[in-house]
Amino acid sequence: MKPAIFLLFTASALAVDFDREIRPLLQERCIECHGEKKQKGELRLDAKSFALKGGHDGPAIIAGNLGKSPLYQRITNTDDKERMPPKGDPLTLSQVSAIKAWIESGAHWPENA
């Protein structure tokens, strides 16, 4: 009998497909307030150039650095006044994990997006 090999992966070790996992999440939960028609805090999350530029507080996404990425800090905040999105339920654990893995792995956002 051959020994079984188990591999443990952290969320950041798995590739995140922006178009399949992150874009739909941004569209569903963020674009209403941070899109083309409305930009709360001067932040847009509907296009790469705007998202990486950030809003009035600077960049919202710091590739590879969760601690300095306000987007991640806001979606995980436990204060209802600070947590994003402000309407509806907080993001699910799965959604937060996807954004976490995406930022940790470099926040790749295809140019054609």
C-alpha positions as CSV (number, residue, x, y, z in Angstrom):
1,M,0.0,0.0,0.0
2,K,1.4,3.4,-1.0
3,P,1.5,6.1,1.6
4,A,-1.1,8.9,1.2
5,I,0.2,12.4,0.5
6,F,-1.8,15.3,1.8
7,L,-1.2,18.8,0.7
8,L,-2.3,21.7,2.7
9,F,-2.9,25.0,0.9
10,T,-3.5,28.4,2.4
11,A,-6.0,30.6,0.6
12,S,-3.2,32.6,-0.9
13,A,-1.5,29.5,-2.3
14,L,-4.5,28.9,-4.6
15,A,-4.9,30.9,-7.7
16,V,-7.8,33.3,-7.7
17,D,-9.6,33.8,-11.0
18,F,-10.5,37.5,-11.1
19,D,-13.2,37.2,-13.8
20,R,-14.8,34.2,-12.1
21,E,-14.5,35.1,-8.4
22,I,-13.7,38.7,-7.8
23,R,-15.3,40.7,-10.6
24,P,-18.8,39.2,-10.0
25,L,-18.4,39.9,-6.3
26,L,-17.4,43.6,-6.9
27,Q,-20.3,44.0,-9.3
28,E,-22.8,42.4,-6.9
29,R,-21.7,44.1,-3.6
30,C,-19.6,47.2,-4.4
31,I,-20.4,48.8,-7.7
32,E,-23.7,50.4,-6.5
33,C,-21.7,52.8,-4.4
34,H,-18.3,52.6,-6.1
35,G,-19.0,52.5,-9.8
36,E,-19.3,54.7,-12.8
37,K,-22.5,56.4,-11.6
38,K,-21.6,56.9,-8.0
39,Q,-18.2,57.1,-6.3
40,K,-18.5,57.2,-2.5
41,G,-15.2,58.4,-1.1
42,E,-14.2,59.0,-4.7
43,L,-13.5,55.3,-5.0
44,R,-14.4,53.3,-8.1
45,L,-14.1,49.5,-8.2
46,D,-15.5,49.0,-11.7
47,A,-12.2,49.3,-13.6
48,K,-8.6,48.4,-12.7
49,S,-7.1,51.9,-13.2
50,F,-9.7,53.5,-10.9
51,A,-9.5,50.7,-8.3
52,L,-5.7,50.7,-8.0
53,K,-5.7,54.5,-7.9
54,G,-8.1,54.5,-5.0
55,G,-10.3,57.2,-3.5
56,H,-9.8,60.2,-1.3
57,D,-8.0,58.1,1.3
58,G,-5.5,56.7,-1.3
59,P,-5.3,53.2,-2.8
60,A,-7.9,50.8,-1.6
61,I,-5.9,47.7,-2.7
62,I,-2.2,47.1,-1.9
63,A,-1.3,44.0,-3.8
64,G,0.3,41.4,-1.5
65,N,-0.4,43.4,1.7
66,L,-3.7,42.8,3.5
67,G,-2.7,44.9,6.5
68,K,-2.3,48.0,4.2
69,S,-5.3,47.3,2.0
70,P,-8.3,49.4,3.1
71,L,-10.6,47.3,1.0
72,Y,-9.8,44.2,3.1
73,Q,-9.9,46.1,6.3
74,R,-13.4,47.5,5.5
75,I,-15.0,44.2,4.5
76,T,-13.7,42.6,7.7
77,N,-14.5,45.4,10.1
78,T,-16.8,44.4,12.9
79,D,-18.1,48.0,13.4
80,D,-21.3,48.3,11.4
81,K,-20.6,52.0,10.7
82,E,-17.2,51.1,9.1
83,R,-17.9,47.7,7.5
84,M,-18.5,47.5,3.8
85,P,-20.8,47.0,2.2
86,P,-23.0,49.2,4.5
87,K,-26.2,47.8,3.2
88,G,-27.3,44.2,3.5
89,D,-25.4,41.3,5.1
90,P,-21.7,41.4,5.5
91,L,-19.7,39.5,2.9
92,T,-19.7,35.7,3.5
93,L,-16.6,33.9,4.7
94,S,-16.2,32.5,1.3
95,Q,-16.3,36.0,-0.3
96,V,-13.9,37.5,2.2
97,S,-11.6,34.5,1.7
98,A,-11.6,35.1,-2.1
99,I,-10.7,38.8,-1.7
100,K,-8.0,37.9,0.8
101,A,-6.5,35.3,-1.4
102,W,-6.7,37.7,-4.4
103,I,-4.9,40.5,-2.6
104,E,-2.3,38.2,-1.0
105,S,-1.5,36.7,-4.4
106,G,-0.9,40.1,-6.0
107,A,-4.4,41.4,-6.8
108,H,-4.1,40.4,-10.5
109,W,-6.7,42.3,-12.5
110,P,-6.5,41.6,-16.2
111,E,-5.9,44.7,-18.4
112,N,-8.9,43.9,-20.6
113,A,-11.2,44.1,-17.5
